[in-house]
């Protein structure tokens, strides 16, 4: 005898479990953001003279992006539906890509090819990756990072500062001077860390 489940249970069984962080929605929004960003950037590169003019006003596509983000946010508040959430994620990522493509234009008020746009894209993707790793593997990160000793943390900071300082030495002579104090701080941390680590080992060595 076949037992028929209530329709409500059938619908619920098809819905993915909810939680404090939605990895699927994050992936959809991020993918839409990347495709929108590079799509609009490719279009503007291939067709630089194609613009939308209305009443003498140049309608940049970041306005369209802001509209999509606003619609996705408003609908996410007004209509709470699991399947619609995926559409909201697409709209939000699509709009964010259009806005992100013209960040340089917005910050410089004129230069569409500004490097600030690429910096924004890298920063946004890096933030999404770090936030996703933190929320997905929070327990593992806490277990691996919180157990680090002060010496290990200081050594990582020293290595980072020393390595980062090298970047400034490739710049102009005036800017390269900034790398000197950063390198000194990094090397000082490494030397102190090594000295503090070496001293207990020497004191623990039995006399011959």
C-alpha positions in Angstrom: 0.0 0.0 0.0 1.5 3.3 -1.1 1.5 6.1 1.5 0.9 9.5 0.1 2.7 12.3 1.9 0.9 15.6 2.5 1.6 18.2 -0.2 3.2 20.5 2.4 5.7 17.8 3.3 6.4 17.2 -0.4 7.1 20.8 -1.0 9.3 21.0 2.1 11.3 18.0 1.1 12.3 19.7 -2.2 13.5 22.8 -0.4 17.2 22.8 0.7 17.7 23.2 4.5 18.0 26.8 5.7 20.8 28.1 7.9 22.5 31.2 9.0 24.7 31.3 5.9 23.5 30.4 2.4 26.4 29.0 0.4 24.3 28.3 -2.7 22.9 31.9 -2.8 26.4 33.3 -2.2 27.7 31.3 -5.2 24.9 32.4 -7.5 25.3 36.0 -6.5 29.1 35.9 -6.9 28.9 34.1 -10.3 26.3 36.7 -11.5 28.6 39.5 -10.3 31.7 38.1 -12.1 29.8 37.5 -15.4 28.1 40.9 -15.2 31.4 42.7 -14.4 33.4 41.1 -17.3 30.4 41.2 -19.7 29.9 45.0 -19.3 33.7 45.6 -19.3 34.0 43.6 -22.6 31.0 45.4 -24.2 32.5 48.8 -23.3 35.9 47.7 -24.6 34.6 46.4 -27.9 32.1 49.2 -28.4 33.5 52.3 -26.6 31.4 54.7 -28.6 28.1 53.1 -27.9 26.3 55.1 -25.2 22.7 55.5 -24.0 21.6 59.1 -24.3 18.1 60.3 -23.2 17.3 63.9 -23.2 20.9 64.9 -23.4 21.7 62.8 -20.3 24.3 60.0 -20.5 22.7 57.0 -18.7 25.6 55.0 -17.3 24.9 51.4 -16.6 25.7 51.8 -12.9 22.3 53.3 -12.6 20.8 50.1 -14.0 22.9 48.2 -11.5 21.7 50.3 -8.6 18.1 49.7 -9.7 18.7 45.9 -9.8 20.2 45.9 -6.4 17.3 47.9 -5.0 14.7 45.7 -6.6 16.5 42.5 -5.3 16.7 43.9 -1.8 13.1 45.1 -1.7 11.7 41.9 -3.1 13.9 39.9 -0.6 12.2 41.8 2.2 8.6 41.7 0.8 8.5 38.2 -0.6 10.2 35.5 1.4 10.3 32.5 -0.8 13.0 29.9 -1.1 12.9 29.6 -4.9 12.6 33.4 -5.4 15.7 33.8 -3.2 17.8 32.4 -6.1 16.4 35.0 -8.5 17.1 37.7 -6.0 20.7 36.5 -5.8 21.0 36.7 -9.6 19.5 40.2 -9.7 21.8 41.3 -6.9 24.9 39.9 -8.4 24.0 41.3 -11.8 23.4 44.7 -10.5 26.6 44.6 -8.3 28.6 43.7 -11.4 27.3 46.7 -13.4 28.0 49.1 -10.4 31.4 47.5 -9.9 32.4 48.0 -13.5 32.1 51.7 -13.1 33.6 52.2 -9.7 36.6 53.9 -11.2 34.3 56.2 -13.1 32.3 57.0 -10.0 35.4 57.7 -7.9 37.2 59.8 -10.5 34.0 61.3 -12.0 35.4 60.8 -15.5 37.9 58.0 -16.1 36.1 54.7 -17.0 39.5 52.9 -17.5 40.7 53.8 -13.9 42.6 51.1 -12.2 40.4 51.6 -9.2 37.8 49.5 -10.9 40.1 46.4 -11.0 41.1 47.0 -7.4 37.5 47.0 -6.4 36.9 43.8 -8.3 39.8 42.0 -6.6 38.8 43.3 -3.2 35.2 42.2 -3.6 36.1 38.7 -4.8 38.8 38.4 -2.0 36.2 39.4 0.6 33.7 36.9 -0.7 36.3 34.1 -0.6 37.5 34.9 2.9 34.0 35.4 4.3 32.9 32.1 2.7 35.8 30.2 4.1 35.3 31.7 7.6 31.6 30.9 7.7 31.9 27.5 6.2 35.0 26.3 8.1 34.8 28.4 11.2 35.3 25.6 13.6 38.4 24.3 11.7 39.9 27.8 11.4 39.4 28.5 15.1 41.0 25.1 15.9 44.0 25.7 13.7 44.6 29.4 14.3 43.7 29.9 17.9 46.2 27.2 19.0 49.1 29.1 17.4 51.6 30.4 19.9 52.6 34.1 20.2 55.9 33.3 18.6 54.3 31.7 15.5 51.9 34.7 15.1 54.7 37.2 15.5 56.8 35.2 12.9 54.0 35.3 10.4 53.6 39.1 10.9 57.3 39.6 10.5 57.5 37.6 7.3 54.5 39.4 5.9 55.9 42.9 6.6 59.3 42.0 5.3 57.9 40.6 2.1 55.5 43.4 1.6 58.3 46.0 2.0 60.0 44.6 -1.1 57.1 45.9 -3.2 58.0 49.5 -2.4 61.6 49.1 -3.6 60.4 48.6 -7.2 58.7 52.0 -7.2 60.1 55.5 -7.7 62.9 56.6 -5.4 60.7 58.8 -3.3 58.1 56.1 -2.7 60.7 53.4 -2.2 61.8 55.0 1.0 58.5 53.9 2.6 59.6 50.3 2.3 62.6 50.9 4.6 60.8 51.4 7.9 58.4 48.5 7.0 61.3 46.2 6.3 63.0 47.3 9.6 59.9 46.5 11.6 59.4 43.1 9.9 63.1 42.2 10.4 63.1 43.4 14.0 60.0 41.2 14.8 61.7 38.2 13.2 65.0 38.7 15.0 63.3 39.2 18.4 61.1 36.1 17.7 64.1 34.0 16.8 66.1 35.2 19.8 63.3 34.4 22.2 62.9 31.0 20.7 66.6 30.2 20.8 67.2 31.3 24.4 64.9 28.7 26.0 66.4 25.9 23.9 69.9 26.9 24.9 69.0 27.0 28.6 67.3 23.6 28.3 70.5 22.0 26.9 72.3 20.1 29.6 76.0 20.9 30.2 78.4 18.4 28.7 
